[in-house]
Amino acid sequence: MHVVFFGDQHLESLGGAQVSMRLQRTYLERAGHRVTVVAPRMHGPRAGLGAGDSGYLNLPSMPITLDREYSMSWPGRRTDVYLDLAFRDLPPVDLVHVQADFWGAFIGHRFARRHGIPVVHTMHNRVEVGIAAVTPLHRQVLWVLNAWRRRAVGGGAGSDGWAYLRGIAAGSRAVTAPSGHFARRLEQHGVFSPVEVVWNGIDDEMLAEVRAEVAKDVTDAAPRRPRFIWLGRMSPEKRLLPFLEAVVASEVDADVEIIGGGGQLRAAEQIASRATKTSIRFAGRVSYRDVLLHVARADAVVQTSIGFETQGMTPFEAATLGTPTIVSDPDIAGELRGGLWAVPDVGADEAARIAALAETLRIAAADIRAGTAPSPHPAVVGEFTQSSRTAAMIEVYERVLREARGA
């Protein structure tokens, strides 16, 4: 097959979706398929990444962030013409896989519609929750997004996040989601049915390397302080600041490592400075391989976002590496099927949530010291490799192509 990915951002830019799509491409190509990735051209100091890679088709774009890391391409006739001319020199396309939520989705669906190519659409984003987390004007932003969506690709009426997702899924022959809980929500809100669950995975080879390296670690038999790790983007929806407030309130005797960057770093450091018994270290951004090493060597990963994640990669990566998780989101807790400490659901009151998380940290630290920490569920460990996820997605592709040819 010749499969074309459409993304909102270039795959060499920073971000979990980009990491996942790079990995998907690698394993599809190993299985003998061709992958072309259509995404906005990068700008700034990292613009040269991926240069010379014939699998990238970079669209004319404009930078949209101050650091010029991220960019957008405008969906319209000019981009359509540019894209169609570029594909004249490439083999015929069998299938379009849209893995975008905004301009990349519009451009991908417009391309597929013009050429009569079947579409598989992977939903990565709870648009309504994500936009509400970053702006108080989320209703107005969603109204504008829906108006833009209707102009770019059509679709039905509506002005909320679910109407938006229904509109961009409308031209698809199959829709997938990276978790069961997100798939259920998409179905319940009429976005598509059925929505098939295909998790994002972890690189089989990197997993083997990390396991082998961690196996060389020499452990001291003497009791040691529990090691907790939090990793992600430092932005409100990830709830780093409430986590640090919970650490301070817990007075837990442990080491806490924070991996990642973002706009809340200074506020996070100020809260961390109030900790007495807990040692809190900010490691900054590190490579994906080093993230996995840190996770494998930790006693527990802490996941603190609630209602935002469409999968929540970190707890699954931790489970694959044998590390349990402290989980705030009940949907993610259910998906993991065990191997965790679930923070009690106390409603939307943030003070109560912080208190519940603080108590869960105390319980986890005591279990770790006693040697009674839970073990991840074997099924999660076995099903999270990228090779198995690619095999599952190829089954979706092949079924969609059979159905399209039969139609």
C-alpha positions in Angstrom: 0.0 0.0 0.0 0.9 3.6 -0.4 -0.5 5.4 2.7 -0.5 9.1 3.1 -0.4 10.6 6.6 -1.8 14.1 7.2 -0.6 15.8 10.4 -1.1 19.3 11.9 2.6 19.5 12.6 5.8 18.3 11.0 6.9 14.9 12.4 10.3 16.3 13.4 8.7 18.9 15.7 8.3 18.2 19.4 5.2 16.4 20.6 3.7 13.0 21.5 1.6 12.7 18.4 4.6 13.4 16.2 6.6 10.7 18.0 3.8 8.2 17.5 3.4 9.0 13.8 7.2 8.7 13.2 7.0 5.3 14.9 4.0 4.2 12.9 5.7 5.2 9.7 8.9 3.2 10.6 6.9 0.0 11.3 4.6 0.3 8.3 7.7 0.7 6.0 9.3 -2.4 7.7 6.1 -4.3 6.8 6.7 -3.4 3.1 4.3 -0.4 2.7 5.1 3.1 1.5 4.3 6.1 3.7 4.2 9.8 2.6 3.8 12.3 5.4 2.1 15.6 4.5 2.5 18.4 7.1 3.4 22.1 7.4 7.0 23.0 6.6 9.1 23.7 9.8 10.6 27.1 10.6 13.2 28.3 13.0 16.5 26.7 14.2 15.2 23.1 13.8 13.8 23.7 10.3 16.5 21.5 8.8 15.4 18.3 10.6 14.2 15.7 8.1 15.8 17.5 5.1 16.4 15.1 2.3 13.8 12.6 3.6 11.7 11.7 0.5 8.9 10.5 2.7 8.1 14.1 3.8 6.0 16.3 1.7 6.3 19.7 3.3 3.5 22.3 2.7 4.0 26.0 2.5 3.4 27.3 6.0 3.6 30.1 8.6 5.0 29.8 12.1 2.4 30.1 14.8 4.5 30.1 18.0 7.2 32.5 19.3 9.9 29.8 19.2 8.8 29.0 15.6 8.7 25.3 16.6 5.1 24.9 15.3 3.5 26.1 12.1 0.3 25.9 10.1 -0.7 25.5 6.4 -3.9 27.2 5.3 -6.5 24.8 3.9 -7.7 26.2 0.6 -7.4 26.1 -3.2 -3.7 27.2 -3.2 -2.7 24.4 -0.9 -4.9 21.9 -2.9 -3.1 22.8 -6.1 0.3 22.6 -4.5 -0.5 19.2 -3.1 -1.9 17.8 -6.3 1.1 18.9 -8.3 3.4 17.3 -5.8 1.6 13.9 -6.0 1.9 13.8 -9.7 5.5 12.5 -9.2 4.6 9.9 -6.6 3.0 6.4 -6.9 -0.8 6.3 -6.8 -2.2 6.7 -3.3 -4.2 3.8 -1.9 -5.3 5.2 1.4 -5.3 8.5 3.4 -4.7 8.3 7.1 -5.6 11.6 8.8 -4.0 12.1 12.2 -4.8 15.7 12.6 -7.4 17.8 14.3 -7.2 21.2 12.6 -5.7 22.4 9.3 -4.1 19.0 8.6 -7.5 17.3 8.9 -9.1 19.8 6.5 -6.3 19.5 4.0 -6.3 15.6 4.2 -10.0 15.2 3.8 -10.1 17.7 0.9 -7.3 15.8 -0.9 -9.0 12.4 -0.4 -12.4 13.8 -1.6 -10.8 15.2 -4.8 -9.2 12.0 -5.7 -11.8 9.5 -4.4 -9.4 7.9 -1.9 -10.7 6.2 1.3 -9.9 7.8 4.6 -9.0 6.4 8.0 -9.1 9.1 10.7 -7.4 8.8 14.0 -8.8 11.1 16.7 -6.1 12.4 19.0 -7.7 15.4 20.6 -10.7 16.1 23.0 -11.0 19.5 21.3 -13.5 20.9 23.7 -11.6 20.0 26.9 -8.2 21.1 25.4 -9.4 24.5 24.3 -11.2 25.1 27.5 -8.0 24.4 29.4 -6.0 27.2 27.6 -8.6 30.0 27.1 -11.6 31.4 29.0 -13.1 32.2 25.5 -13.4 28.5 24.5 -17.0 28.8 23.4 -16.2 31.6 21.0 -13.1 29.7 19.8 -15.2 26.6 19.1 -17.8 28.6 17.2 -15.0 30.0 15.0 -13.5 26.5 14.5 -16.8 25.0 13.5 -17.4 27.9 11.0 -13.9 27.3 9.6 -14.6 23.5 9.4 -17.9 24.0 7.5 -16.1 26.3 5.0 -13.2 24.0 4.5 -14.8 20.5 4.5 -18.5 21.0 5.0 -20.4 18.8 7.6 -23.3 19.5 9.8 -24.3 22.3 12.1 -23.3 22.8 15.7 -20.8 24.9 17.6 -19.4 22.7 20.3 -16.3 20.4 20.3 -18.3 17.3 19.4 -20.0 18.9 16.4 -16.5 19.9 15.3 -15.2 16.3 15.5 -18.4 15.0 13.8 -17.7 17.4 11.0 -14.1 16.3 10.4 -14.9 12.6 10.7 -17.8 12.7 8.2 -15.8 11.8 5.2 -14.1 8.8 6.8 -14.6 5.1 6.2 -13.1 4.2 9.6 -12.3 6.2 12.7 -9.8 5.0 15.4 -9.0 6.2 18.8 -6.0 5.5 21.1 -8.1 4.4 24.0 -11.3 2.6 24.9 -12.6 5.5 27.0 -12.1 8.1 24.2 -13.7 5.7 21.7 -16.8 5.4 23.9 -17.1 9.1 24.2 -16.8 9.6 20.4 -19.6 7.0 19.9 -21.8 8.5 22.6 -21.6 11.9 21.0 -22.4 10.7 17.5 -18.9 11.4 16.1 -18.7 8.0 14.4 -19.7 4.4 15.0 -18.1 2.1 15.6 -14.8 3.8 16.7 -12.0 1.2 16.7 -9.4 1.2 19.5 -5.8 1.1 18.4 -3.4 2.2 21.1 -0.3 4.2 20.4 2.7 2.0 21.0 6.3 1.9 22.2 9.2 1.0 19.9 9.9 -2.7 20.3 13.7 -2.2 19.8 14.0 0.8 22.1 12.0 -1.1 24.8 14.4 -4.0 24.6 17.4 -1.7 24.8 16.0 0.1 27.9 15.1 -3.1 29.6 18.6 -4.4 29.0 20.3 -1.2 30.3 18.1 -1.2 33.4 18.9 -4.8 34.1 22.5 -3.9 34.5 21.7 -1.5 37.4 23.1 -2.7 40.7 20.5 -2.2 43.4 21.4 -1.9 47.1 19.5 -4.2 49.4 19.1 -1.4 52.0 15.8 0.6 52.0 15.9 3.8 50.0 13.6 6.7 49.4 10.8 6.1 47.0 11.4 7.7 43.6 8.4 9.4 41.9 8.5 10.9 38.4 6.1 13.3 36.7 6.6 14.1 33.0 4.8 16.1 30.4 4.0 19.6 29.1 4.0 22.2 31.9 0.5 23.6 31.0 -2.7 23.9 33.0 -4.5 20.8 31.6 -1.6 18.6 32.8 -2.1 19.8 36.4 1.6 20.0 37.3 1.0 22.8 39.9 -1.7 20.9 41.8 0.6 17.9 41.8 3.4 20.0 43.4 0.9 21.4 45.9 0.0 17.8 46.8 3.7 16.9 47.2 4.2 19.8 49.6 1.1 18.9 51.6 2.0 15.2 51.8 5.4 15.9 53.4 6.3 12.5 51.9 9.9 11.4 52.4 10.7 10.8 48.7 12.6 12.0 45.6 10.4 13.6 42.9 11.7 14.2 39.4 9.9 16.5 36.9 10.6 16.0 33.2 9.4 18.5 30.6 9.1 22.1 29.9 6.5 24.8 29.4 5.1 28.1 30.6 4.5 27.0 34.2 8.1 26.3 35.0 8.7 29.3 37.2 5.4 28.8 39.1 6.3 25.2 39.6 9.7 26.0 41.0 8.2 28.4 43.5 5.8 25.8 44.8 8.6 23.2 44.9 10.8 25.5 47.1 8.2 25.1 49.9 8.8 21.3 50.1 10.5 20.2 53.3 10.9 16.4 53.4 10.6 15.9 49.7 13.5 16.4 47.3 12.1 17.9 44.0 14.4 18.0 40.9 13.5 19.6 37.5 15.3 17.7 34.8 14.0 19.8 31.8 13.4 18.2 28.4 15.3 15.0 27.7 15.3 12.6 24.8 12.6 10.0 24.4 15.0 7.1 25.1 16.1 8.9 28.3 12.5 9.4 29.3 12.0 5.7 29.2 15.1 5.1 31.2 13.9 7.5 33.9 10.5 5.8 33.9 12.0 2.3 34.2 14.2 3.4 37.1 11.4 5.1 39.0 9.3 3.4 41.7 6.1 5.1 40.3 5.0 7.5 37.6 2.5 10.2 38.6 -0.3 11.0 36.1 -2.3 14.0 37.1 -4.4 15.3 34.2 -8.2 14.6 34.5 -10.6 14.3 31.6 -8.1 15.7 29.1 -6.1 12.7 27.7 -7.3 10.7 24.8 -5.0 7.9 25.8 -2.4 9.1 28.3 0.7 7.5 26.9 2.9 7.8 30.0 1.1 5.2 32.3 1.1 2.7 29.4 4.8 3.2 28.8 5.4 2.8 32.5 3.4 -0.4 32.6 5.4 -1.8 29.7 8.6 -1.1 31.6 7.2 -2.6 34.8 6.6 0.7 36.7 3.3 1.3 38.4 1.4 4.6 38.2 -0.4 6.9 40.5 -3.4 7.8 38.3 -5.8 10.8 38.8 -8.0 10.2 35.7 -10.5 7.3 36.4 -10.8 6.6 32.7 -7.1 5.9 32.4 -7.2 3.9 35.6 -9.8 1.6 34.1 -7.9 1.2 30.8 -4.7 0.1 32.7 -6.6 -2.8 34.4 -4.4 -2.8 37.4 -0.8 -2.0 38.5 -1.7 1.4 39.9 -2.7 3.6 42.8 -6.0 5.3 41.8 -6.5 8.8 43.3 -10.1 8.9 44.7 -12.6 10.8 42.6 -13.7 13.7 44.8 -15.4 15.8 42.2 -14.3 19.1 40.7 -13.1 20.9 43.8 -9.4 21.4 43.3 -8.5 21.7 47.0 -10.2 18.3 47.6 -8.4 16.8 44.6 -5.0 18.0 45.9 -5.8 16.5 49.3 -6.7 13.2 47.8 -3.6 13.1 45.7 -1.4 14.0 48.7 -2.9 11.0 50.6 -2.4 8.7 47.6 1.3 9.8 47.5 1.7 8.8 51.2 0.1 5.4 50.6 2.2 4.8 47.5 5.4 5.7 49.3 4.5 3.3 52.2 3.8 0.5 49.8 7.1 1.1 47.9 9.0 1.0 51.2 7.2 -2.2 52.3 7.8 -3.9 48.9 4.1 -4.2 48.2 3.8 -1.9 45.2 1.3 -3.2 42.6 2.5 -4.8 39.3 1.3 -3.7 35.9 -1.3 -5.9 34.2 0.4 -8.5 31.8 -2.1 -7.7 29.0 -1.1 -4.1 28.9 2.6 -5.0 28.9 2.1 -7.4 26.0 -0.2 -5.2 23.8 1.6 -1.9 23.9 4.5 -2.7 21.5 4.4 -0.8 18.2 4.7 -4.0 16.1 1.4 -5.2 17.5 -0.2 -1.8 17.1 0.9 -1.5 13.5 -0.4 -5.0 12.8 -3.8 -3.9 14.2 -3.8 -0.7 12.0 -2.9 -2.7 8.9 -6.0 -4.8 9.5 -8.1 -1.6 9.6 -6.5 -0.4 6.4 -7.0 -3.7 4.5 -10.7 -3.9 5.6 -11.3 -0.3 4.5 -9.7 -0.9 1.1 -11.8 -4.1 0.6 -15.0 -2.2 1.4 -14.0 0.7 -0.9 -13.3 -1.6 -3.8 -16.5 -3.5 -3.2 -18.5 -0.3 -3.2 
